[in-house]
Amino acid sequence: MWSWVGHRITGVVIFFFLLVHVLDTSLVRVSPEAYTAVIGTYKNPIMGLGEAGLVAAIVFHAFNGLRIVAIDFWKKGNKYQARLLWAVLILWVVVMVPFLIRHLSIVFGGH
Protein backbone atom coordinates (compact mmCIF):
# COMPACT_ATOMS: atom_id res chain seq x y z
CA MET A 1 0.00 0.00 0.00
CA TRP A 2 2.80 2.45 0.81
CA SER A 3 4.29 2.06 -2.67
CA TRP A 4 0.85 2.96 -4.08
CA VAL A 5 0.75 6.09 -1.90
CA GLY A 6 4.35 6.96 -2.80
CA HIS A 7 3.63 6.54 -6.50
CA ARG A 8 0.64 8.91 -6.31
CA ILE A 9 2.49 11.52 -4.24
CA THR A 10 5.54 11.49 -6.50
CA GLY A 11 3.27 11.75 -9.54
CA VAL A 12 1.61 14.87 -8.13
CA VAL A 13 4.99 16.40 -7.21
CA ILE A 14 6.31 15.78 -10.73
CA PHE A 15 3.12 17.25 -12.25
CA PHE A 16 3.43 20.47 -10.25
CA PHE A 17 7.14 20.75 -11.08
CA LEU A 18 6.34 20.41 -14.79
CA LEU A 19 3.62 23.05 -14.47
CA VAL A 20 6.01 25.53 -12.82
CA HIS A 21 8.75 24.62 -15.30
CA VAL A 22 6.51 25.36 -18.30
CA LEU A 23 5.36 28.65 -16.74
CA ASP A 24 8.82 29.92 -15.85
CA THR A 25 10.28 28.81 -19.18
CA SER A 26 7.50 30.59 -21.05
CA LEU A 27 8.68 33.85 -19.46
CA VAL A 28 11.56 33.89 -21.94
CA ARG A 29 9.03 34.76 -24.70
CA VAL A 30 7.47 37.53 -22.63
CA SER A 31 10.59 39.10 -21.16
CA PRO A 32 14.08 37.60 -21.21
CA GLU A 33 14.98 39.84 -18.25
CA ALA A 34 12.09 38.45 -16.19
CA TYR A 35 13.16 34.91 -17.13
CA THR A 36 16.74 35.61 -16.04
CA ALA A 37 15.49 37.11 -12.76
CA VAL A 38 13.27 34.11 -12.00
CA ILE A 39 16.02 31.61 -12.83
CA GLY A 40 18.38 33.61 -10.61
CA THR A 41 16.06 33.11 -7.63
CA TYR A 42 16.44 29.34 -8.06
CA LYS A 43 20.17 29.40 -7.32
CA ASN A 44 20.15 28.92 -3.57
CA PRO A 45 20.58 25.97 -1.18
CA ILE A 46 16.85 25.60 -0.48
CA MET A 47 16.13 25.15 -4.18
CA GLY A 48 19.12 22.81 -4.40
CA LEU A 49 17.48 20.63 -1.76
CA GLY A 50 14.21 20.91 -3.70
CA GLU A 51 16.00 19.72 -6.84
CA ALA A 52 17.34 16.73 -4.90
CA GLY A 53 13.82 15.95 -3.70
CA LEU A 54 12.49 16.26 -7.24
CA VAL A 55 15.12 13.84 -8.59
CA ALA A 56 14.33 11.44 -5.74
CA ALA A 57 10.64 11.61 -6.65
CA ILE A 58 11.32 11.06 -10.36
CA VAL A 59 13.64 8.11 -9.75
CA PHE A 60 11.19 6.42 -7.36
CA HIS A 61 8.25 7.08 -9.67
CA ALA A 62 10.12 5.64 -12.66
CA PHE A 63 11.33 2.47 -10.91
CA ASN A 64 8.00 1.90 -9.20
CA GLY A 65 6.22 2.41 -12.52
CA LEU A 66 8.32 -0.38 -14.00
CA ARG A 67 7.38 -2.54 -11.01
CA ILE A 68 3.71 -1.84 -11.65
CA VAL A 69 4.13 -2.79 -15.31
CA ALA A 70 5.82 -6.03 -14.25
CA ILE A 71 3.00 -6.85 -11.83
CA ASP A 72 0.35 -6.09 -14.45
CA PHE A 73 1.89 -7.89 -17.42
CA TRP A 74 3.99 -10.68 -15.92
CA LYS A 75 2.14 -13.82 -14.87
CA LYS A 76 4.17 -14.15 -11.67
CA GLY A 77 4.12 -10.42 -10.94
CA ASN A 78 1.70 -10.67 -8.03
CA LYS A 79 3.69 -13.49 -6.50
CA TYR A 80 6.89 -11.44 -6.56
CA GLN A 81 5.45 -7.98 -5.90
CA ALA A 82 7.11 -7.65 -2.48
CA ARG A 83 10.50 -8.62 -3.90
CA LEU A 84 9.98 -6.22 -6.76
CA LEU A 85 9.32 -3.44 -4.25
CA TRP A 86 12.58 -4.26 -2.48
CA ALA A 87 14.33 -4.16 -5.86
CA VAL A 88 12.82 -0.71 -6.49
CA LEU A 89 14.02 0.55 -3.11
CA ILE A 90 17.51 -0.89 -3.56
CA LEU A 91 17.82 0.55 -7.07
CA TRP A 92 16.55 3.88 -5.77
CA VAL A 93 19.29 3.97 -3.12
CA VAL A 94 21.96 2.84 -5.61
CA VAL A 95 21.00 5.69 -7.97
CA MET A 96 20.31 8.36 -5.36
CA VAL A 97 23.40 8.05 -3.15
CA PRO A 98 25.93 8.97 -5.87
CA PHE A 99 23.60 11.65 -7.23
CA LEU A 100 23.11 13.22 -3.79
CA ILE A 101 26.82 13.18 -3.04
CA ARG A 102 27.58 14.99 -6.29
CA HIS A 103 24.57 17.31 -6.29
CA LEU A 104 24.82 18.39 -2.66
CA SER A 105 28.56 18.98 -2.95
CA ILE A 106 27.77 21.39 -5.80
CA VAL A 107 24.87 23.04 -3.94
CA PHE A 108 26.77 23.56 -0.69
CA GLY A 109 30.35 23.55 -1.92
CA GLY A 110 30.01 25.54 -5.08
CA HIS A 111 31.96 23.15 -7.31
BELLIN-V844006 format. One line per field, one symbol per residue. phi: phi as a letter, one per 40 degrees, with the letter a starting at -180 (. if undefined). psi: psi as a letter, one per 20 degrees, with the letter a starting at -180 (. if undefined). burial: b if it has 9 or more other C-alpha atoms within 8 Angstrom, else e. A space follows every 10 residues. Layout:
BEGIN
phi->???
psi->???
burial->???
END
This chain:
BEGIN
phi->.ccccccccc ccdcdccccc cccccccccc adccdccccc cccacccccc cccccdcccc cccccccccc ccbbdcdccb cccccccccc ccccccdccc dccccccbbg b
psi->hhhgghgggh ggggghghgg ggghhihhhg ohggghgghh iimrhghhhh gghggggggg ggghghgggg ghipgjghhj hghhghgghg hgghghghgh ggghhggihi .
burial->eeeeebbeeb bebbeebeee eeebeebbee ebebbeebbe eeeeeebbbe ebebebbbbb bebbbebebb beeeeebeee beebbeebbe bbeebbeeeb eebbbbbeee e
END
